[in-house]
Amino acid sequence: LSLRKEKKEGTSFLSSSSSSRQKKDGDVAVIQQQQRAVAAAREVYQRGTRRCPESTAIWILAANLEEKHRGPTKARSVLELARVKNPKNADLWLAAIRLERKHKNRKLAENLLAKALQELPASGVLRADDIANAPKPARKSKTFEAIKRCDNDPHVVVAVANLFAQEHKHLKARKWFDRAVGLDPDLGDSWAFYYAFERTQGEHHLDVATRCVDADPAHGDLWCSVSKDPANLRADVLTKLRLASDKVIAGDWWYHFNDDDHHQD
């Protein structure tokens, strides 16, 4: 009986060890496969940036890959090289600014934004970012400067609308949101912010949704973060609008006021 018991325990131990080794080998195989996929993606992006150095999208995708797998320092280097190749590209400046904010390097983000505005003083996306992330006492002066330099840029107009919304000036906010979607109906971000405003503060969200569906927008960072998500490839315009506005309402998108006193007007 003792011998049989020892054999049984030995067999059980060997079986357990074999199962453990198999699981470990499986985990290693998965990691190796992921590493090969990352290396292949990195090679594709490197080849892309060499062949098409003016492609903003490739540079930003390459930076995103490095941020995820090697950290912000490597991503920062990619974006710095991108700006050397494309010194007057607002989107590359903005990607670098957002990277620093994401990793709590606020002072560095502010310095980058200041340099970007020196290089591109009439950039609507940069002016909009400046308004959205300015401390409360500086917002009005930032807004006046943005309107003076690029009054008809929809990004700036949305930024002003958001400012009015934060100050609970809903009629003015609606007027500026409406102007933004009129300036560029193809900019999905404007529709997303407008719809988010009406869902939370207004009463015209159905009208905004209908107009957005008719416009069928295709551009904008926020909009494309939804529309190009593989999970949403079959989504219709209304679904994309709601998902994009959900990001705004949840505060998951970059474009919101950062201090704690913006509701205390």
C-alpha positions as YAML, in Angstrom:
chain: A
units: angstrom
residues:
- id: 1
  name: LEU
  ca: [0.00, 0.00, 0.00]
- id: 2
  name: SER
  ca: [2.82, 2.37, 0.88]
- id: 3
  name: LEU
  ca: [4.59, 1.63, -2.42]
- id: 4
  name: ARG
  ca: [1.43, 2.21, -4.44]
- id: 5
  name: LYS
  ca: [0.83, 5.46, -2.58]
- id: 6
  name: GLU
  ca: [4.37, 6.67, -3.33]
- id: 7
  name: LYS
  ca: [3.97, 5.77, -7.02]
- id: 8
  name: LYS
  ca: [0.67, 7.62, -7.17]
- id: 9
  name: GLU
  ca: [2.16, 10.70, -5.51]
- id: 10
  name: GLY
  ca: [5.17, 10.55, -7.83]
- id: 11
  name: THR
  ca: [2.97, 10.30, -10.91]
- id: 12
  name: SER
  ca: [0.87, 13.22, -9.68]
- id: 13
  name: PHE
  ca: [4.00, 15.30, -9.08]
- id: 14
  name: LEU
  ca: [5.39, 14.54, -12.55]
- id: 15
  name: SER
  ca: [2.05, 15.35, -14.16]
- id: 16
  name: SER
  ca: [1.85, 18.64, -12.26]
- id: 17
  name: SER
  ca: [5.42, 19.54, -13.19]
- id: 18
  name: SER
  ca: [4.78, 18.72, -16.83]
- id: 19
  name: SER
  ca: [1.65, 20.88, -16.86]
- id: 20
  name: SER
  ca: [3.55, 23.75, -15.22]
- id: 21
  name: ARG
  ca: [6.35, 23.50, -17.78]
- id: 22
  name: GLN
  ca: [3.85, 23.44, -20.64]
- id: 23
  name: LYS
  ca: [2.13, 26.56, -19.31]
- id: 24
  name: LYS
  ca: [5.47, 28.30, -18.89]
- id: 25
  name: ASP
  ca: [6.56, 27.31, -22.40]
- id: 26
  name: GLY
  ca: [3.23, 28.55, -23.73]
- id: 27
  name: ASP
  ca: [3.64, 31.90, -21.99]
- id: 28
  name: VAL
  ca: [7.17, 32.26, -23.37]
- id: 29
  name: ALA
  ca: [5.92, 31.45, -26.87]
- id: 30
  name: VAL
  ca: [3.21, 34.12, -26.61]
- id: 31
  name: ILE
  ca: [5.73, 36.72, -25.40]
- id: 32
  name: GLN
  ca: [8.14, 35.83, -28.20]
- id: 33
  name: GLN
  ca: [5.35, 36.09, -30.74]
- id: 34
  name: GLN
  ca: [4.37, 39.52, -29.40]
- id: 35
  name: GLN
  ca: [7.98, 40.67, -29.49]
- id: 36
  name: ARG
  ca: [8.32, 39.54, -33.11]
- id: 37
  name: ALA
  ca: [5.12, 41.41, -33.97]
- id: 38
  name: VAL
  ca: [6.41, 44.60, -32.31]
- id: 39
  name: ALA
  ca: [9.76, 44.28, -34.08]
- id: 40
  name: ALA
  ca: [7.99, 43.80, -37.41]
- id: 41
  name: ALA
  ca: [5.77, 46.84, -36.78]
- id: 42
  name: ARG
  ca: [8.81, 48.92, -35.81]
- id: 43
  name: GLU
  ca: [10.56, 47.92, -39.02]
- id: 44
  name: VAL
  ca: [7.50, 48.88, -41.08]
- id: 45
  name: TYR
  ca: [7.31, 52.31, -39.43]
- id: 46
  name: GLN
  ca: [11.04, 52.92, -39.84]
- id: 47
  name: ARG
  ca: [10.80, 52.05, -43.52]
- id: 48
  name: GLY
  ca: [7.73, 54.26, -43.83]
- id: 49
  name: THR
  ca: [9.39, 57.29, -42.23]
- id: 50
  name: ARG
  ca: [12.41, 56.89, -44.52]
- id: 51
  name: ARG
  ca: [10.30, 56.63, -47.67]
- id: 52
  name: CYS
  ca: [7.63, 59.15, -46.66]
- id: 53
  name: PRO
  ca: [9.26, 61.51, -44.14]
- id: 54
  name: GLU
  ca: [6.44, 64.03, -44.63]
- id: 55
  name: SER
  ca: [3.77, 61.57, -43.43]
- id: 56
  name: THR
  ca: [2.51, 62.81, -40.07]
- id: 57
  name: ALA
  ca: [0.44, 59.68, -39.44]
- id: 58
  name: ILE
  ca: [3.42, 57.31, -39.76]
- id: 59
  name: TRP
  ca: [5.56, 59.35, -37.36]
- id: 60
  name: ILE
  ca: [2.80, 59.48, -34.76]
- id: 61
  name: LEU
  ca: [2.06, 55.76, -35.07]
- id: 62
  name: ALA
  ca: [5.78, 55.02, -34.68]
- id: 63
  name: ALA
  ca: [5.91, 57.21, -31.56]
- id: 64
  name: ASN
  ca: [2.83, 55.50, -30.12]
- id: 65
  name: LEU
  ca: [4.46, 52.09, -30.63]
- id: 66
  name: GLU
  ca: [7.64, 53.17, -28.85]
- id: 67
  name: GLU
  ca: [5.70, 54.77, -26.01]
- id: 68
  name: LYS
  ca: [3.81, 51.54, -25.42]
- id: 69
  name: HIS
  ca: [6.77, 49.19, -25.60]
- id: 70
  name: ARG
  ca: [9.84, 51.28, -24.72]
- id: 71
  name: GLY
  ca: [8.40, 54.22, -22.82]
- id: 72
  name: PRO
  ca: [8.05, 57.99, -23.30]
- id: 73
  name: THR
  ca: [11.77, 58.68, -23.73]
- id: 74
  name: LYS
  ca: [11.97, 56.69, -26.95]
- id: 75
  name: ALA
  ca: [8.64, 58.12, -28.16]
- id: 76
  name: ARG
  ca: [9.96, 61.62, -27.46]
- id: 77
  name: SER
  ca: [13.03, 60.90, -29.62]
- id: 78
  name: VAL
  ca: [10.84, 59.75, -32.51]
- id: 79
  name: LEU
  ca: [8.73, 62.92, -32.35]
- id: 80
  name: GLU
  ca: [11.82, 65.13, -32.11]
- id: 81
  name: LEU
  ca: [13.20, 63.55, -35.28]
- id: 82
  name: ALA
  ca: [9.79, 63.95, -36.91]
- id: 83
  name: ARG
  ca: [9.82, 67.69, -36.18]
- id: 84
  name: VAL
  ca: [13.33, 68.02, -37.58]
- id: 85
  name: LYS
  ca: [12.04, 66.52, -40.82]
- id: 86
  name: ASN
  ca: [8.79, 68.53, -40.65]
- id: 87
  name: PRO
  ca: [9.47, 71.71, -38.64]
- id: 88
  name: LYS
  ca: [6.21, 73.47, -39.49]
- id: 89
  name: ASN
  ca: [3.83, 70.61, -38.74]
- id: 90
  name: ALA
  ca: [1.30, 71.50, -36.04]
- id: 91
  name: ASP
  ca: [0.10, 67.93, -35.57]
- id: 92
  name: LEU
  ca: [3.60, 66.70, -34.72]
- id: 93
  name: TRP
  ca: [4.05, 69.52, -32.22]
- id: 94
  name: LEU
  ca: [0.68, 68.65, -30.70]
- id: 95
  name: ALA
  ca: [1.56, 64.95, -30.46]
- id: 96
  name: ALA
  ca: [4.72, 65.86, -28.53]
- id: 97
  name: ILE
  ca: [2.79, 68.20, -26.21]
- id: 98
  name: ARG
  ca: [0.19, 65.54, -25.47]
- id: 99
  name: LEU
  ca: [2.90, 62.95, -24.79]
- id: 100
  name: GLU
  ca: [4.40, 65.15, -22.08]
- id: 101
  name: ARG
  ca: [1.02, 65.93, -20.52]
- id: 102
  name: LYS
  ca: [0.13, 62.25, -20.48]
- id: 103
  name: HIS
  ca: [3.28, 61.50, -18.49]
- id: 104
  name: LYS
  ca: [2.75, 64.44, -16.09]
- id: 105
  name: ASN
  ca: [5.57, 66.54, -17.54]
- id: 106
  name: ARG
  ca: [3.44, 69.67, -17.44]
- id: 107
  name: LYS
  ca: [6.26, 72.20, -17.52]
- id: 108
  name: LEU
  ca: [7.84, 70.52, -20.52]
- id: 109
  name: ALA
  ca: [4.45, 70.47, -22.26]
- id: 110
  name: GLU
  ca: [4.05, 74.21, -21.63]
- id: 111
  name: ASN
  ca: [7.51, 74.91, -23.04]
- id: 112
  name: LEU
  ca: [6.79, 72.84, -26.12]
- id: 113
  name: LEU
  ca: [3.49, 74.64, -26.68]
- id: 114
  name: ALA
  ca: [5.20, 78.03, -26.39]
- id: 115
  name: LYS
  ca: [7.80, 76.99, -28.97]
- id: 116
  name: ALA
  ca: [5.12, 75.56, -31.24]
- id: 117
  name: LEU
  ca: [3.15, 78.82, -31.19]
- id: 118
  name: GLN
  ca: [6.30, 80.74, -32.04]
- id: 119
  name: GLU
  ca: [6.80, 78.49, -35.05]
- id: 120
  name: LEU
  ca: [3.12, 78.38, -36.03]
- id: 121
  name: PRO
  ca: [1.29, 81.38, -34.53]
- id: 122
  name: ALA
  ca: [-1.76, 80.93, -36.78]
- id: 123
  name: SER
  ca: [-2.29, 77.22, -36.10]
- id: 124
  name: GLY
  ca: [-5.87, 76.59, -35.02]
- id: 125
  name: VAL
  ca: [-5.18, 73.24, -33.35]
- id: 126
  name: LEU
  ca: [-2.35, 74.74, -31.30]
- id: 127
  name: ARG
  ca: [-4.38, 77.81, -30.33]
- id: 128
  name: ALA
  ca: [-7.26, 75.56, -29.31]
- id: 129
  name: ASP
  ca: [-4.93, 73.49, -27.16]
- id: 130
  name: ASP
  ca: [-3.55, 76.66, -25.61]
- id: 131
  name: ILE
  ca: [-7.05, 77.79, -24.62]
- id: 132
  name: ALA
  ca: [-8.13, 74.41, -23.30]
- id: 133
  name: ASN
  ca: [-5.09, 73.93, -21.08]
- id: 134
  name: ALA
  ca: [-4.52, 77.49, -19.90]
- id: 135
  name: PRO
  ca: [-4.98, 78.36, -16.21]
- id: 136
  name: LYS
  ca: [-8.31, 80.02, -15.59]
- id: 137
  name: PRO
  ca: [-7.04, 83.63, -15.27]
- id: 138
  name: ALA
  ca: [-5.29, 83.36, -18.64]
- id: 139
  name: ARG
  ca: [-8.13, 81.86, -20.68]
- id: 140
  name: LYS
  ca: [-9.72, 85.09, -21.87]
- id: 141
  name: SER
  ca: [-6.45, 86.56, -23.11]
- id: 142
  name: LYS
  ca: [-5.61, 83.27, -24.84]
- id: 143
  name: THR
  ca: [-9.05, 83.27, -26.44]
- id: 144
  name: PHE
  ca: [-8.74, 86.85, -27.72]
- id: 145
  name: GLU
  ca: [-5.33, 86.08, -29.22]
- id: 146
  name: ALA
  ca: [-6.61, 82.91, -30.89]
- id: 147
  name: ILE
  ca: [-9.64, 84.68, -32.38]
- id: 148
  name: LYS
  ca: [-7.43, 87.51, -33.62]
- id: 149
  name: ARG
  ca: [-5.08, 85.14, -35.40]
- id: 150
  name: CYS
  ca: [-7.46, 82.45, -36.69]
- id: 151
  name: ASP
  ca: [-11.05, 83.51, -36.24]
- id: 152
  name: ASN
  ca: [-12.44, 81.06, -38.80]
- id: 153
  name: ASP
  ca: [-10.61, 77.96, -37.65]
- id: 154
  name: PRO
  ca: [-13.14, 75.38, -36.37]
- id: 155
  name: HIS
  ca: [-10.76, 74.10, -33.69]
- id: 156
  name: VAL
  ca: [-10.55, 77.58, -32.18]
- id: 157
  name: VAL
  ca: [-14.29, 78.09, -32.49]
- id: 158
  name: VAL
  ca: [-14.94, 74.80, -30.64]
- id: 159
  name: ALA
  ca: [-12.45, 75.83, -27.96]
- id: 160
  name: VAL
  ca: [-14.35, 79.09, -27.44]
- id: 161
  name: ALA
  ca: [-17.65, 77.21, -27.37]
- id: 162
  name: ASN
  ca: [-16.28, 74.88, -24.72]
- id: 163
  name: LEU
  ca: [-15.15, 77.88, -22.71]
- id: 164
  name: PHE
  ca: [-18.67, 79.31, -22.76]
- id: 165
  name: ALA
  ca: [-20.07, 75.89, -21.83]
- id: 166
  name: GLN
  ca: [-17.76, 75.69, -18.83]
- id: 167
  name: GLU
  ca: [-18.96, 79.13, -17.76]
- id: 168
  name: HIS
  ca: [-22.58, 77.94, -18.09]
- id: 169
  name: LYS
  ca: [-23.26, 80.46, -20.88]
- id: 170
  name: HIS
  ca: [-25.24, 77.93, -22.83]
- id: 171
  name: LEU
  ca: [-26.75, 80.18, -25.49]
- id: 172
  name: LYS
  ca: [-23.33, 81.53, -26.44]
- id: 173
  name: ALA
  ca: [-21.85, 78.03, -26.36]
- id: 174
  name: ARG
  ca: [-24.53, 76.73, -28.71]
- id: 175
  name: LYS
  ca: [-23.97, 79.65, -31.09]
- id: 176
  name: TRP
  ca: [-20.23, 78.93, -31.29]
- id: 177
  name: PHE
  ca: [-20.68, 75.16, -31.62]
- id: 178
  name: ASP
  ca: [-23.12, 75.79, -34.44]
- id: 179
  name: ARG
  ca: [-20.63, 78.07, -36.13]
- id: 180
  name: ALA
  ca: [-17.90, 75.43, -35.82]
- id: 181
  name: VAL
  ca: [-19.86, 72.69, -37.57]
- id: 182
  name: GLY
  ca: [-20.85, 75.20, -40.25]
- id: 183
  name: LEU
  ca: [-17.23, 76.13, -40.92]
- id: 184
  name: ASP
  ca: [-16.17, 72.53, -41.52]
- id: 185
  name: PRO
  ca: [-18.95, 69.92, -41.49]
- id: 186
  name: ASP
  ca: [-16.37, 67.19, -42.22]
- id: 187
  name: LEU
  ca: [-14.60, 67.73, -38.89]
- id: 188
  name: GLY
  ca: [-16.09, 65.06, -36.63]
- id: 189
  name: ASP
  ca: [-14.53, 66.50, -33.48]
- id: 190
  name: SER
  ca: [-16.75, 69.60, -33.70]
- id: 191
  name: TRP
  ca: [-19.86, 67.42, -33.93]
- id: 192
  name: ALA
  ca: [-18.70, 65.26, -31.01]
- id: 193
  name: PHE
  ca: [-18.20, 68.24, -28.70]
- id: 194
  name: TYR
  ca: [-21.45, 69.85, -29.84]
- id: 195
  name: TYR
  ca: [-23.37, 66.63, -29.25]
- id: 196
  name: ALA
  ca: [-21.74, 66.11, -25.85]
- id: 197
  name: PHE
  ca: [-22.76, 69.64, -24.87]
- id: 198
  name: GLU
  ca: [-26.36, 69.13, -25.94]
- id: 199
  name: ARG
  ca: [-26.57, 65.74, -24.23]
- id: 200
  name: THR
  ca: [-25.45, 67.15, -20.90]
- id: 201
  name: GLN
  ca: [-26.53, 70.79, -20.94]
- id: 202
  name: GLY
  ca: [-28.89, 71.43, -23.81]
- id: 203
  name: GLU
  ca: [-32.02, 70.08, -25.37]
- id: 204
  name: HIS
  ca: [-31.17, 69.88, -29.07]
- id: 205
  name: HIS
  ca: [-29.11, 66.69, -29.19]
- id: 206
  name: LEU
  ca: [-31.49, 64.97, -31.62]
- id: 207
  name: ASP
  ca: [-31.19, 67.84, -34.06]
- id: 208
  name: VAL
  ca: [-27.39, 67.83, -33.77]
- id: 209
  name: ALA
  ca: [-27.32, 64.07, -34.33]
- id: 210
  name: THR
  ca: [-29.48, 64.34, -37.44]
- id: 211
  name: ARG
  ca: [-27.30, 67.06, -38.92]
- id: 212
  name: CYS
  ca: [-24.15, 65.11, -38.14]
- id: 213
  name: VAL
  ca: [-25.48, 62.01, -39.88]
- id: 214
  name: ASP
  ca: [-26.26, 64.15, -42.94]
- id: 215
  name: ALA
  ca: [-22.76, 65.66, -42.88]
- id: 216
  name: ASP
  ca: [-21.10, 62.22, -42.48]
- id: 217
  name: PRO
  ca: [-17.81, 63.62, -41.07]
- id: 218
  name: ALA
  ca: [-14.54, 61.74, -41.55]
- id: 219
  name: HIS
  ca: [-11.79, 63.80, -39.93]
- id: 220
  name: GLY
  ca: [-10.56, 64.90, -36.52]
- id: 221
  name: ASP
  ca: [-8.35, 63.20, -33.94]
- id: 222
  name: LEU
  ca: [-11.18, 62.45, -31.56]
- id: 223
  name: TRP
  ca: [-13.48, 61.28, -34.33]
- id: 224
  name: CYS
  ca: [-10.82, 59.01, -35.86]
- id: 225
  name: SER
  ca: [-9.98, 57.54, -32.45]
- id: 226
  name: VAL
  ca: [-13.48, 56.06, -32.66]
- id: 227
  name: SER
  ca: [-14.02, 55.52, -36.38]
- id: 228
  name: LYS
  ca: [-10.66, 53.78, -36.92]
- id: 229
  name: ASP
  ca: [-10.99, 51.55, -33.89]
- id: 230
  name: PRO
  ca: [-11.34, 47.98, -35.29]
- id: 231
  name: ALA
  ca: [-14.24, 47.43, -32.90]
- id: 232
  name: ASN
  ca: [-16.19, 50.20, -34.65]
- id: 233
  name: LEU
  ca: [-15.49, 49.42, -38.30]
- id: 234
  name: ARG
  ca: [-19.13, 48.59, -38.97]
- id: 235
  name: ALA
  ca: [-20.55, 51.36, -36.79]
- id: 236
  name: ASP
  ca: [-22.83, 53.93, -38.41]
- id: 237
  name: VAL
  ca: [-22.35, 57.68, -38.07]
- id: 238
  name: LEU
  ca: [-24.77, 58.01, -35.16]
- id: 239
  name: THR
  ca: [-22.97, 55.30, -33.18]
- id: 240
  name: LYS
  ca: [-19.60, 56.93, -33.83]
- id: 241
  name: LEU
  ca: [-21.01, 60.28, -32.74]
- id: 242
  name: ARG
  ca: [-22.29, 58.85, -29.48]
- id: 243
  name: LEU
  ca: [-19.03, 57.01, -28.76]
- id: 244
  name: ALA
  ca: [-16.96, 60.11, -29.47]
- id: 245
  name: SER
  ca: [-19.21, 62.27, -27.29]
- id: 246
  name: ASP
  ca: [-18.97, 59.63, -24.54]
- id: 247
  name: LYS
  ca: [-15.21, 60.25, -24.48]
- id: 248
  name: VAL
  ca: [-15.78, 63.98, -24.09]
- id: 249
  name: ILE
  ca: [-18.32, 63.54, -21.30]
- id: 250
  name: ALA
  ca: [-16.14, 61.02, -19.46]
- id: 251
  name: GLY
  ca: [-13.15, 63.36, -19.65]
- id: 252
  name: ASP
  ca: [-11.13, 60.69, -21.46]
- id: 253
  name: TRP
  ca: [-10.18, 63.00, -24.29]
- id: 254
  name: TRP
  ca: [-7.25, 65.43, -24.14]
- id: 255
  name: TYR
  ca: [-9.35, 68.49, -24.75]
- id: 256
  name: HIS
  ca: [-10.74, 69.59, -21.43]
- id: 257
  name: PHE
  ca: [-9.97, 72.09, -18.73]
- id: 258
  name: ASN
  ca: [-7.41, 70.75, -16.27]
- id: 259
  name: ASP
  ca: [-7.78, 72.85, -13.15]
- id: 260
  name: ASP
  ca: [-10.27, 72.19, -10.38]
- id: 261
  name: ASP
  ca: [-12.03, 75.54, -10.28]
- id: 262
  name: HIS
  ca: [-13.63, 75.73, -13.72]
- id: 263
  name: HIS
  ca: [-17.10, 74.99, -12.37]
- id: 264
  name: GLN
  ca: [-16.92, 77.67, -9.71]
- id: 265
  name: ASP
  ca: [-18.10, 80.66, -11.74]
...
